[in-house]
Amino acid sequence: MLKKILLGFALLFVAIQFVRPEKNVSTAPPGPDDFIVRLAPPPEVKAMLQTACYDCHSDNTRYPWYAEIQPGAWWLKQHIDDGQREFSFSGFGAYSAKKQAKKLSALIDVIGDRTMPLPSYTWVHRDAIFTDAQLKTLITWLEATQEKLADEN
Ligand code: HEC
C-alpha cells in the first residue's frame, strides 16, 4: 500500500515536470519607462533593486534553479503575476504623476519595514536581504527622488 502511494507521488512528480509556465523574460533592453532608466539611481541603488525586486516586479526575471523543478516555476509565476499587478518597475514611467508618487511612497514603506522582498523569496535569495546600511542608502535615495518628482509635477 505505502509503496503504491509513493509510486503514485513519484509519477505525479515526473508528470508535473512537463507543465511549464511561460517565462517572464524580455530580450529587449529596458525601455524609457523603466524605473532605473528614467530615474538613473546611483549604481549601488540600481544593483539593490535589480537583485531584490526585479525578479517579481519587472518584465525580466532571472530564473533561479528551482524554477526548473515544478512546482518551483508555478510558485514563481504566481508571485510574478501578483507582483507585476501591484507594481512594475518596467512600466513605472507609464504611470500618471499621481500614481508614481503613490508608488514611491509604497516603495519606501515596504522596503523600510522589510515586508519586501517577500520572506519566502529571501529564504532562497540570501543576497536580496539588505544590510541596515544598504536599507538606509536606498530609503535616502527614494525620499530624495520623491521630492524631486514632487517638484517637477
Ligand atoms: C518573490 C516575488 C517578489 C519580490 C522578490 C518582491 N516582491 Fe513586491 N510584491 C510581490 C507580490 C506577490 C505582491 C502583491 C501581494 C502582496 O502585497 O503581498 C507585491 C507587492 C508589492 C508592492 C505593492 C504594495 C502597495 O501597497 O502598493 C510594492 C510597492 C512592492 N511589492 C515592492 C517591492 C520591492 C521594493 C521589492 C524589492 C525590495 C519587492 N517588492 C520584491 C512579490 C515580490
Backbone and ligand atoms as CSV (ligand in chain L), in Angstrom:
chain,resi,resn,atom,element,x,y,z
A,1,MET,N,N,0.837,-1.209,0.000
A,1,MET,CA,C,0.000,0.000,0.000
A,1,MET,C,C,0.873,1.261,0.000
A,2,LEU,N,N,1.779,1.371,0.979
A,2,LEU,CA,C,2.661,2.527,1.066
A,2,LEU,C,C,3.494,2.669,-0.214
A,3,LYS,N,N,3.949,1.528,-0.679
A,3,LYS,CA,C,4.756,1.525,-1.898
A,3,LYS,C,C,3.976,2.123,-3.063
A,4,LYS,N,N,2.697,1.755,-3.126
A,4,LYS,CA,C,1.854,2.251,-4.221
A,4,LYS,C,C,1.660,3.761,-4.117
A,5,ILE,N,N,1.490,4.221,-2.877
A,5,ILE,CA,C,1.295,5.664,-2.684
A,5,ILE,C,C,2.563,6.405,-3.094
A,6,LEU,N,N,3.701,5.865,-2.661
A,6,LEU,CA,C,4.971,6.517,-3.010
A,6,LEU,C,C,5.184,6.527,-4.515
A,7,LEU,N,N,4.852,5.428,-5.136
A,7,LEU,CA,C,4.999,5.342,-6.588
A,7,LEU,C,C,4.076,6.365,-7.257
A,8,GLY,N,N,2.870,6.478,-6.707
A,8,GLY,CA,C,1.913,7.460,-7.237
A,8,GLY,C,C,2.493,8.864,-7.172
A,9,PHE,N,N,3.084,9.229,-6.033
A,9,PHE,CA,C,3.688,10.551,-5.882
A,9,PHE,C,C,4.853,10.737,-6.848
A,10,ALA,N,N,5.648,9.695,-6.982
A,10,ALA,CA,C,6.802,9.787,-7.875
A,10,ALA,C,C,6.338,10.037,-9.312
A,11,LEU,N,N,5.305,9.331,-9.725
A,11,LEU,CA,C,4.792,9.512,-11.089
A,11,LEU,C,C,4.203,10.908,-11.274
A,12,LEU,N,N,3.494,11.358,-10.233
A,12,LEU,CA,C,2.904,12.691,-10.289
A,12,LEU,C,C,4.013,13.736,-10.428
A,13,PHE,N,N,5.072,13.559,-9.655
A,13,PHE,CA,C,6.191,14.497,-9.685
A,13,PHE,C,C,6.805,14.555,-11.089
A,14,VAL,N,N,6.949,13.386,-11.694
A,14,VAL,CA,C,7.514,13.347,-13.044
A,14,VAL,C,C,6.550,14.036,-14.019
A,15,ALA,N,N,5.264,13.721,-13.867
A,15,ALA,CA,C,4.277,14.278,-14.799
A,15,ALA,C,C,4.242,15.800,-14.739
A,16,ILE,N,N,4.283,16.366,-13.538
A,16,ILE,CA,C,4.154,17.822,-13.447
A,16,ILE,C,C,5.381,18.547,-14.016
A,17,GLN,N,N,6.476,17.836,-14.180
A,17,GLN,CA,C,7.660,18.480,-14.763
A,17,GLN,C,C,7.414,18.957,-16.189
A,18,PHE,N,N,6.404,18.352,-16.831
A,18,PHE,CA,C,6.138,18.712,-18.222
A,18,PHE,C,C,5.216,19.923,-18.353
A,19,VAL,N,N,4.654,20.351,-17.223
A,19,VAL,CA,C,3.754,21.504,-17.280
A,19,VAL,C,C,4.537,22.743,-16.860
A,20,ARG,N,N,5.065,23.428,-17.847
A,20,ARG,CA,C,5.909,24.587,-17.553
A,20,ARG,C,C,5.231,25.883,-17.955
A,21,PRO,N,N,5.107,26.817,-17.009
A,21,PRO,CA,C,4.502,28.095,-17.383
A,21,PRO,C,C,5.437,28.885,-18.294
A,22,GLU,N,N,4.860,29.790,-19.043
A,22,GLU,CA,C,5.663,30.624,-19.925
A,22,GLU,C,C,6.547,31.527,-19.074
A,23,LYS,N,N,7.775,31.747,-19.531
A,23,LYS,CA,C,8.685,32.555,-18.724
A,23,LYS,C,C,8.513,34.046,-18.957
A,24,ASN,N,N,8.793,34.799,-17.918
A,24,ASN,CA,C,8.706,36.253,-17.962
A,24,ASN,C,C,10.096,36.812,-18.275
A,25,VAL,N,N,10.490,36.723,-19.548
A,25,VAL,CA,C,11.798,37.263,-19.910
A,25,VAL,C,C,11.659,38.192,-21.114
A,26,SER,N,N,12.474,39.222,-21.106
A,26,SER,CA,C,12.444,40.182,-22.195
A,26,SER,C,C,13.851,40.275,-22.772
A,27,THR,N,N,13.962,40.127,-24.090
A,27,THR,CA,C,15.284,40.201,-24.699
A,27,THR,C,C,15.649,41.650,-25.011
A,28,ALA,N,N,14.611,42.502,-25.064
A,28,ALA,CA,C,14.879,43.921,-25.338
A,28,ALA,C,C,15.491,44.573,-24.103
A,29,PRO,N,N,16.385,45.545,-24.292
A,29,PRO,CA,C,16.921,46.257,-23.123
A,29,PRO,C,C,15.795,47.077,-22.482
A,30,PRO,N,N,15.915,47.404,-21.179
A,30,PRO,CA,C,14.867,48.177,-20.513
A,30,PRO,C,C,14.559,49.462,-21.274
A,31,GLY,N,N,13.279,49.750,-21.470
A,31,GLY,CA,C,12.860,50.934,-22.231
A,31,GLY,C,C,12.829,52.187,-21.388
A,32,PRO,N,N,12.421,53.317,-21.978
A,32,PRO,CA,C,12.435,54.611,-21.285
A,32,PRO,C,C,11.501,54.680,-20.073
A,33,ASP,N,N,10.506,53.791,-20.014
A,33,ASP,CA,C,9.591,53.803,-18.874
A,33,ASP,C,C,10.147,53.045,-17.673
A,34,ASP,N,N,11.227,52.339,-17.873
A,34,ASP,CA,C,11.811,51.575,-16.779
A,34,ASP,C,C,12.273,52.523,-15.662
A,35,PHE,N,N,11.986,52.131,-14.447
A,35,PHE,CA,C,12.313,52.915,-13.255
A,35,PHE,C,C,13.776,53.362,-13.245
A,36,ILE,N,N,14.666,52.403,-13.504
A,36,ILE,CA,C,16.098,52.683,-13.438
A,36,ILE,C,C,16.563,53.568,-14.601
A,37,VAL,N,N,16.002,53.329,-15.779
A,37,VAL,CA,C,16.361,54.149,-16.934
A,37,VAL,C,C,15.894,55.584,-16.702
A,38,ARG,N,N,14.684,55.698,-16.181
A,38,ARG,CA,C,14.079,57.006,-16.027
A,38,ARG,C,C,14.687,57.821,-14.893
A,39,LEU,N,N,14.933,57.173,-13.766
A,39,LEU,CA,C,15.361,57.924,-12.582
A,39,LEU,C,C,16.862,57.846,-12.311
A,40,ALA,N,N,17.567,57.039,-13.099
A,40,ALA,CA,C,19.016,56.934,-13.016
A,40,ALA,C,C,19.574,56.917,-11.593
A,41,PRO,N,N,19.230,55.927,-10.801
A,41,PRO,CA,C,19.789,55.857,-9.449
A,41,PRO,C,C,21.287,55.561,-9.487
A,42,PRO,N,N,22.010,55.868,-8.398
A,42,PRO,CA,C,23.430,55.511,-8.343
A,42,PRO,C,C,23.583,53.986,-8.440
A,43,PRO,N,N,24.753,53.524,-8.900
A,43,PRO,CA,C,24.954,52.092,-9.159
A,43,PRO,C,C,24.557,51.177,-8.005
A,44,GLU,N,N,24.837,51.570,-6.764
A,44,GLU,CA,C,24.521,50.678,-5.635
A,44,GLU,C,C,23.009,50.506,-5.469
A,45,VAL,N,N,22.256,51.594,-5.677
A,45,VAL,CA,C,20.797,51.524,-5.556
A,45,VAL,C,C,20.239,50.668,-6.691
A,46,LYS,N,N,20.761,50.902,-7.883
A,46,LYS,CA,C,20.348,50.125,-9.045
A,46,LYS,C,C,20.558,48.634,-8.802
A,47,ALA,N,N,21.727,48.297,-8.293
A,47,ALA,CA,C,22.049,46.888,-8.052
A,47,ALA,C,C,21.113,46.277,-7.014
A,48,MET,N,N,20.812,47.044,-5.976
A,48,MET,CA,C,19.928,46.523,-4.917
A,48,MET,C,C,18.544,46.234,-5.460
A,49,LEU,N,N,18.000,47.169,-6.215
A,49,LEU,CA,C,16.650,46.976,-6.751
A,49,LEU,C,C,16.617,45.806,-7.735
A,50,GLN,N,N,17.644,45.732,-8.577
A,50,GLN,CA,C,17.666,44.637,-9.554
A,50,GLN,C,C,17.806,43.283,-8.871
A,51,THR,N,N,18.612,43.251,-7.842
A,51,THR,CA,C,18.824,41.980,-7.148
A,51,THR,C,C,17.591,41.551,-6.363
A,52,ALA,N,N,16.962,42.512,-5.674
A,52,ALA,CA,C,15.925,42.135,-4.712
A,52,ALA,C,C,14.493,42.277,-5.217
A,53,CYS,N,N,14.274,43.052,-6.260
A,53,CYS,CA,C,12.883,43.353,-6.635
A,53,CYS,C,C,12.527,43.009,-8.073
A,54,TYR,N,N,13.479,43.116,-8.974
A,54,TYR,CA,C,13.147,43.000,-10.399
A,54,TYR,C,C,12.642,41.618,-10.810
A,55,ASP,N,N,12.989,40.583,-10.073
A,55,ASP,CA,C,12.513,39.252,-10.457
A,55,ASP,C,C,10.988,39.179,-10.479
A,56,CYS,N,N,10.353,39.847,-9.516
A,56,CYS,CA,C,8.886,39.784,-9.444
A,56,CYS,C,C,8.206,41.039,-9.971
A,57,HIS,N,N,8.919,42.145,-10.048
A,57,HIS,CA,C,8.262,43.406,-10.410
A,57,HIS,C,C,8.819,44.006,-11.691
A,58,SER,N,N,9.238,43.191,-12.654
A,58,SER,CA,C,9.671,43.752,-13.937
A,58,SER,C,C,9.336,42.770,-15.047
A,59,ASP,N,N,9.659,43.164,-16.273
A,59,ASP,CA,C,9.391,42.307,-17.431
A,59,ASP,C,C,10.451,41.227,-17.596
A,60,ASN,N,N,11.449,41.270,-16.731
A,60,ASN,CA,C,12.568,40.363,-16.943
A,60,ASN,C,C,13.016,39.675,-15.650
A,61,THR,N,N,12.638,38.420,-15.512
A,61,THR,CA,C,13.000,37.642,-14.331
A,61,THR,C,C,14.281,36.857,-14.606
A,62,ARG,N,N,15.198,36.867,-13.631
A,62,ARG,CA,C,16.367,35.972,-13.762
A,62,ARG,C,C,15.922,34.658,-13.155
A,63,TYR,N,N,15.731,33.650,-13.962
A,63,TYR,CA,C,15.163,32.415,-13.429
A,63,TYR,C,C,16.155,31.622,-12.599
A,64,PRO,N,N,15.791,31.352,-11.342
A,64,PRO,CA,C,16.673,30.596,-10.454
A,64,PRO,C,C,16.583,29.101,-10.737
A,65,TRP,N,N,17.468,28.349,-10.171
A,65,TRP,CA,C,17.495,26.906,-10.404
A,65,TRP,C,C,16.182,26.229,-10.068
A,66,TYR,N,N,15.528,26.687,-8.980
A,66,TYR,CA,C,14.324,25.971,-8.546
A,66,TYR,C,C,13.158,26.161,-9.518
A,67,ALA,N,N,13.301,27.130,-10.436
A,67,ALA,CA,C,12.238,27.300,-11.423
A,67,ALA,C,C,12.279,26.198,-12.474
A,68,GLU,N,N,13.358,25.438,-12.481
A,68,GLU,CA,C,13.458,24.329,-13.436
A,68,GLU,C,C,12.763,23.087,-12.895
A,69,ILE,N,N,12.427,23.122,-11.600
A,69,ILE,CA,C,11.771,21.967,-10.982
A,69,ILE,C,C,10.369,22.386,-10.564
A,70,GLN,N,N,9.363,21.676,-11.051
A,70,GLN,CA,C,7.993,22.028,-10.635
A,70,GLN,C,C,7.755,21.464,-9.237
A,71,PRO,N,N,6.995,22.150,-8.399
A,71,PRO,CA,C,6.206,23.358,-8.685
A,71,PRO,C,C,6.945,24.689,-8.511
A,72,GLY,N,N,8.270,24.699,-8.566
A,72,GLY,CA,C,9.025,25.945,-8.378
A,72,GLY,C,C,8.615,27.053,-9.334
A,73,ALA,N,N,8.524,26.713,-10.620
A,73,ALA,CA,C,8.190,27.730,-11.615
A,73,ALA,C,C,6.758,28.217,-11.442
A,74,TRP,N,N,5.880,27.332,-10.991
A,74,TRP,CA,C,4.483,27.749,-10.775
A,74,TRP,C,C,4.414,28.758,-9.646
A,75,TRP,N,N,5.140,28.440,-8.595
A,75,TRP,CA,C,5.182,29.318,-7.426
A,75,TRP,C,C,5.668,30.702,-7.854
A,76,LEU,N,N,6.774,30.709,-8.610
A,76,LEU,CA,C,7.368,31.970,-9.029
A,76,LEU,C,C,6.418,32.728,-9.954
A,77,LYS,N,N,5.783,32.014,-10.855
A,77,LYS,CA,C,4.886,32.677,-11.810
A,77,LYS,C,C,3.748,33.388,-11.075
A,78,GLN,N,N,3.199,32.718,-10.081
A,78,GLN,CA,C,2.125,33.314,-9.291
A,78,GLN,C,C,2.594,34.629,-8.672
A,79,HIS,N,N,3.807,34.601,-8.115
A,79,HIS,CA,C,4.334,35.806,-7.474
A,79,HIS,C,C,4.650,36.898,-8.484
A,80,ILE,N,N,5.128,36.487,-9.654
A,80,ILE,CA,C,5.432,37.487,-10.683
A,80,ILE,C,C,4.130,38.143,-11.147
A,81,ASP,N,N,3.101,37.325,-11.376
A,81,ASP,CA,C,1.810,37.878,-11.817
A,81,ASP,C,C,1.251,38.839,-10.772
A,82,ASP,N,N,1.245,38.392,-9.507
A,82,ASP,CA,C,0.713,39.246,-8.441
A,82,ASP,C,C,1.579,40.485,-8.243
A,83,GLY,N,N,2.876,40.286,-8.272
A,83,GLY,CA,C,3.816,41.392,-8.064
A,83,GLY,C,C,3.693,42.442,-9.160
A,84,GLN,N,N,3.627,41.981,-10.413
A,84,GLN,CA,C,3.509,42.897,-11.555
A,84,GLN,C,C,2.219,43.693,-11.494
A,85,ARG,N,N,1.159,43.020,-11.052
A,85,ARG,CA,C,-0.146,43.691,-10.997
A,85,ARG,C,C,-0.085,44.863,-10.018
A,86,GLU,N,N,0.594,44.651,-8.901
A,86,GLU,CA,C,0.699,45.698,-7.887
A,86,GLU,C,C,1.617,46.833,-8.338
A,87,PHE,N,N,2.718,46.440,-8.927
A,87,PHE,CA,C,3.732,47.439,-9.229
A,87,PHE,C,C,4.759,46.894,-10.212
A,88,SER,N,N,5.022,47.663,-11.272
A,88,SER,CA,C,6.029,47.217,-12.229
A,88,SER,C,C,7.128,48.261,-12.387
A,89,PHE,N,N,8.350,47.870,-12.095
A,89,PHE,CA,C,9.490,48.767,-12.315
A,89,PHE,C,C,9.630,49.060,-13.805
A,90,SER,N,N,9.316,48.059,-14.637
A,90,SER,CA,C,9.463,48.227,-16.090
A,90,SER,C,C,8.497,49.267,-16.650
A,91,GLY,N,N,7.319,49.367,-16.023
A,91,GLY,CA,C,6.304,50.263,-16.561
A,91,GLY,C,C,6.108,51.531,-15.751
A,92,PHE,N,N,7.043,51.817,-14.857
A,92,PHE,CA,C,6.902,52.955,-13.935
A,92,PHE,C,C,6.616,54.280,-14.662
A,93,GLY,N,N,7.377,54.523,-15.725
A,93,GLY,CA,C,7.251,55.788,-16.460
A,93,GLY,C,C,5.891,55.981,-17.095
A,94,ALA,N,N,5.167,54.882,-17.289
A,94,ALA,CA,C,3.850,54.986,-17.923
A,94,ALA,C,C,2.757,55.321,-16.904
A,95,TYR,N,N,3.085,55.281,-15.610
A,95,TYR,CA,C,2.090,55.641,-14.596
A,95,TYR,C,C,1.873,57.157,-14.610
A,96,SER,N,N,0.698,57.572,-14.170
A,96,SER,CA,C,0.432,59.009,-14.028
A,96,SER,C,C,1.335,59.560,-12.926
A,97,ALA,N,N,1.511,60.892,-12.920
A,97,ALA,CA,C,2.359,61.513,-11.888
A,97,ALA,C,C,1.850,61.149,-10.492
A,98,LYS,N,N,0.546,61.112,-10.354
A,98,LYS,CA,C,-0.059,60.810,-9.066
A,98,LYS,C,C,0.268,59.378,-8.633
A,99,LYS,N,N,0.152,58.470,-9.599
A,99,LYS,CA,C,0.415,57.068,-9.287
A,99,LYS,C,C,1.906,56.846,-8.999
A,100,GLN,N,N,2.769,57.561,-9.734
A,100,GLN,CA,C,4.213,57.447,-9.477
A,100,GLN,C,C,4.524,57.862,-8.044
A,101,ALA,N,N,3.916,58.975,-7.622
A,101,ALA,CA,C,4.157,59.469,-6.261
A,101,ALA,C,C,3.656,58.458,-5.234
A,102,LYS,N,N,2.495,57.888,-5.522
A,102,LYS,CA,C,1.900,56.923,-4.600
A,102,LYS,C,C,2.778,55.663,-4.500
A,103,LYS,N,N,3.268,55.235,-5.657
A,103,LYS,CA,C,4.089,54.021,-5.671
A,103,LYS,C,C,5.440,54.259,-5.012
A,104,LEU,N,N,5.974,55.479,-5.168
A,104,LEU,CA,C,7.245,55.779,-4.496
A,104,LEU,C,C,7.082,55.692,-2.979
A,105,SER,N,N,5.968,56.213,-2.459
A,105,SER,CA,C,5.826,56.084,-1.004
A,105,SER,C,C,5.554,54.641,-0.601
A,106,ALA,N,N,4.878,53.883,-1.475
A,106,ALA,CA,C,4.691,52.452,-1.167
A,106,ALA,C,C,6.046,51.739,-1.128
A,107,LEU,N,N,6.953,52.121,-2.048
A,107,LEU,CA,C,8.292,51.518,-2.064
A,107,LEU,C,C,9.010,51.802,-0.746
A,108,ILE,N,N,8.937,53.072,-0.323
A,108,ILE,CA,C,9.604,53.456,0.923
A,108,ILE,C,C,9.035,52.645,2.098
A,109,ASP,N,N,7.707,52.486,2.109
A,109,ASP,CA,C,7.064,51.711,3.183
A,109,ASP,C,C,7.520,50.255,3.199
A,110,VAL,N,N,7.389,49.591,2.055
A,110,VAL,CA,C,7.641,48.139,2.054
A,110,VAL,C,C,9.125,47.804,2.203
A,111,ILE,N,N,9.990,48.692,1.715
A,111,ILE,CA,C,11.426,48.448,1.898
A,111,ILE,C,C,11.800,48.780,3.342
A,112,GLY,N,N,11.270,49.914,3.824
A,112,GLY,CA,C,11.587,50.370,5.178
A,112,GLY,C,C,11.193,49.379,6.256
A,113,ASP,N,N,10.018,48.777,6.105
A,113,ASP,CA,C,9.609,47.832,7.156
A,113,ASP,C,C,9.947,46.380,6.780
A,114,ARG,N,N,10.704,46.225,5.726
A,114,ARG,CA,C,11.198,44.920,5.272
A,114,ARG,C,C,10.081,43.921,4.957
A,115,THR,N,N,8.922,44.415,4.483
A,115,THR,CA,C,7.921,43.447,4.018
A,115,THR,C,C,8.271,42.971,2.603
A,116,MET,N,N,9.064,43.767,1.893
A,116,MET,CA,C,9.572,43.345,0.585
A,116,MET,C,C,11.087,43.355,0.628
A,117,PRO,N,N,11.791,42.477,-0.076
A,117,PRO,CA,C,11.238,41.338,-0.795
A,117,PRO,C,C,10.538,40.342,0.138
A,118,LEU,N,N,9.625,39.569,-0.415
A,118,LEU,CA,C,8.880,38.597,0.373
A,118,LEU,C,C,9.829,37.652,1.105
A,119,PRO,N,N,9.514,37.332,2.354
A,119,PRO,CA,C,10.368,36.423,3.133
A,119,PRO,C,C,10.572,35.059,2.436
A,120,SER,N,N,9.541,34.594,1.745
A,120,SER,CA,C,9.678,33.298,1.070
A,120,SER,C,C,10.711,33.379,-0.051
A,121,TYR,N,N,10.982,34.604,-0.514
A,121,TYR,CA,C,11.960,34.805,-1.580
A,121,TYR,C,C,13.375,34.913,-0.997
A,122,THR,N,N,13.496,35.691,0.077
A,122,THR,CA,C,14.827,35.858,0.676
A,122,THR,C,C,15.317,34.571,1.341
A,123,TRP,N,N,14.380,33.698,1.601
A,123,TRP,CA,C,14.734,32.404,2.167
A,123,TRP,C,C,15.696,31.665,1.221
A,124,VAL,N,N,15.472,31.822,-0.059
A,124,VAL,CA,C,16.357,31.213,-1.057
A,124,VAL,C,C,17.390,32.218,-1.563
A,125,HIS,N,N,16.923,33.487,-1.789
A,125,HIS,CA,C,17.817,34.501,-2.348
A,125,HIS,C,C,18.419,35.315,-1.214
A,126,ARG,N,N,19.453,34.798,-0.595
A,126,ARG,CA,C,20.027,35.474,0.569
A,126,ARG,C,C,20.604,36.838,0.200
A,127,ASP,N,N,21.043,37.007,-1.051
A,127,ASP,CA,C,21.634,38.288,-1.463
A,127,ASP,C,C,20.584,39.401,-1.590
A,128,ALA,N,N,19.304,39.030,-1.439
A,128,ALA,CA,C,18.251,40.041,-1.527
A,128,ALA,C,C,17.907,40.626,-0.157
A,129,ILE,N,N,18.640,40.206,0.879
A,129,ILE,CA,C,18.412,40.785,2.211
A,129,ILE,C,C,19.347,41.984,2.368
A,130,PHE,N,N,18.777,43.147,2.628
A,130,PHE,CA,C,19.600,44.348,2.754
A,130,PHE,C,C,20.204,44.458,4.149
A,131,THR,N,N,21.440,44.957,4.201
A,131,THR,CA,C,22.016,45.303,5.498
A,131,THR,C,C,21.356,46.611,5.937
A,132,ASP,N,N,21.521,46.976,7.199
A,132,ASP,CA,C,20.932,48.228,7.675
A,132,ASP,C,C,21.472,49.416,6.885
A,133,ALA,N,N,22.769,49.373,6.559
A,133,ALA,CA,C,23.394,50.467,5.815
A,133,ALA,C,C,22.807,50.560,4.400
A,134,GLN,N,N,22.628,49.398,3.779
A,134,GLN,CA,C,22.039,49.384,2.431
A,134,GLN,C,C,20.625,49.941,2.455
A,135,LEU,N,N,19.884,49.515,3.464
A,135,LEU,CA,C,18.497,49.955,3.602
A,135,LEU,C,C,18.448,51.479,3.692
A,136,LYS,N,N,19.382,52.036,4.464
A,136,LYS,CA,C,19.413,53.478,4.661
A,136,LYS,C,C,19.726,54.198,3.344
A,137,THR,N,N,20.719,53.677,2.615
A,137,THR,CA,C,21.087,54.266,1.320
A,137,THR,C,C,19.878,54.283,0.385
A,138,LEU,N,N,19.194,53.163,0.360
A,138,LEU,CA,C,18.058,53.000,-0.534
A,138,LEU,C,C,16.933,53.976,-0.173
A,139,ILE,N,N,16.595,54.017,1.107
A,139,ILE,CA,C,15.499,54.887,1.550
A,139,ILE,C,C,15.848,56.362,1.334
A,140,THR,N,N,17.106,56.718,1.644
A,140,THR,CA,C,17.524,58.108,1.452
A,140,THR,C,C,17.359,58.516,-0.003
A,141,TRP,N,N,17.797,57.635,-0.896
A,141,TRP,CA,C,17.673,57.952,-2.323
A,141,TRP,C,C,16.204,58.023,-2.747
A,142,LEU,N,N,15.398,57.093,-2.273
A,142,LEU,CA,C,13.975,57.086,-2.644
A,142,LEU,C,C,13.280,58.361,-2.155
A,143,GLU,N,N,13.625,58.798,-0.945
A,143,GLU,CA,C,12.998,60.008,-0.414
A,143,GLU,C,C,13.418,61.244,-1.204
A,144,ALA,N,N,14.700,61.291,-1.583
A,144,ALA,CA,C,15.180,62.419,-2.387
A,144,ALA,C,C,14.469,62.428,-3.744
A,145,THR,N,N,14.285,61.233,-4.310
A,145,THR,CA,C,13.621,61.116,-5.606
A,145,THR,C,C,12.157,61.543,-5.510
A,146,GLN,N,N,11.560,61.195,-4.393
A,146,GLN,CA,C,10.168,61.568,-4.153
A,146,GLN,C,C,10.026,63.101,-4.181
A,147,GLU,N,N,10.962,63.780,-3.526
A,147,GLU,CA,C,10.925,65.245,-3.514
A,147,GLU,C,C,11.171,65.820,-4.893
A,148,LYS,N,N,12.123,65.206,-5.596
A,148,LYS,CA,C,12.450,65.678,-6.942
A,148,LYS,C,C,11.224,65.573,-7.854
A,149,LEU,N,N,10.552,64.433,-7.798
A,149,LEU,CA,C,9.371,64.237,-8.646
A,149,LEU,C,C,8.257,65.203,-8.252
A,150,ALA,N,N,8.111,65.439,-6.950
A,150,ALA,CA,C,7.063,66.353,-6.486
A,150,ALA,C,C,7.331,67.764,-7.013
A,151,ASP,N,N,8.602,68.160,-7.062
A,151,ASP,CA,C,8.952,69.484,-7.586
A,151,ASP,C,C,8.661,69.595,-9.070
A,152,GLU,N,N,8.916,68.496,-9.795
A,152,GLU,CA,C,8.717,68.512,-11.244
A,152,GLU,C,C,7.250,68.614,-11.631
A,153,ASN,N,N,6.378,68.056,-10.738
A,153,ASN,CA,C,4.974,67.984,-11.126
A,153,ASN,C,C,4.123,69.114,-10.535
L,1,HEC,C1,C,9.041,36.805,-4.844
L,1,HEC,C2,C,8.465,37.914,-5.548
L,1,HEC,C3,C,8.628,39.322,-5.030
L,1,HEC,C4,C,9.799,40.007,-4.784
L,1,HEC,C5,C,11.219,39.500,-4.916
L,1,HEC,C6,C,9.406,41.343,-4.408
L,1,HEC,N1,N,8.035,41.456,-4.406
L,1,HEC,FE1,FE,6.937,43.118,-4.041
L,1,HEC,N2,N,5.211,42.084,-4.251
L,1,HEC,C7,C,5.124,40.748,-4.567
L,1,HEC,C8,C,3.733,40.341,-4.526
L,1,HEC,C9,C,3.236,38.919,-4.790
L,1,HEC,C10,C,2.971,41.485,-4.196
L,1,HEC,C11,C,1.461,41.619,-4.042
L,1,HEC,C12,C,0.905,40.905,-2.889
L,1,HEC,C13,C,1.443,41.374,-1.576
L,1,HEC,O1,O,1.391,42.583,-1.282
L,1,HEC,O2,O,1.938,40.503,-0.811
L,1,HEC,C14,C,3.936,42.568,-4.033
L,1,HEC,C15,C,3.590,43.871,-3.713
L,1,HEC,C16,C,4.486,44.931,-3.714
L,1,HEC,C17,C,4.113,46.334,-3.603
L,1,HEC,C18,C,2.719,46.855,-3.536
L,1,HEC,C19,C,2.336,47.309,-2.188
L,1,HEC,C20,C,1.449,48.510,-2.303
L,1,HEC,O3,O,0.890,48.843,-1.265
L,1,HEC,O4,O,1.335,49.118,-3.388
L,1,HEC,C21,C,5.271,47.054,-3.622
L,1,HEC,C22,C,5.415,48.571,-3.568
L,1,HEC,C23,C,6.366,46.105,-3.730
L,1,HEC,N3,N,5.859,44.837,-3.779
L,1,HEC,C24,C,7.684,46.454,-3.765
L,1,HEC,C25,C,8.747,45.555,-3.793
L,1,HEC,C26,C,10.136,45.948,-3.660
L,1,HEC,C27,C,10.627,47.372,-3.481
L,1,HEC,C28,C,10.875,44.804,-3.719
L,1,HEC,C29,C,12.378,44.671,-3.558
L,1,HEC,C30,C,12.952,45.251,-2.384
L,1,HEC,C31,C,9.942,43.703,-3.930
L,1,HEC,N4,N,8.663,44.200,-3.931
L,1,HEC,C32,C,10.301,42.362,-4.079
L,1,HEC,C33,C,6.175,39.917,-4.906
L,1,HEC,C34,C,7.523,40.241,-4.777
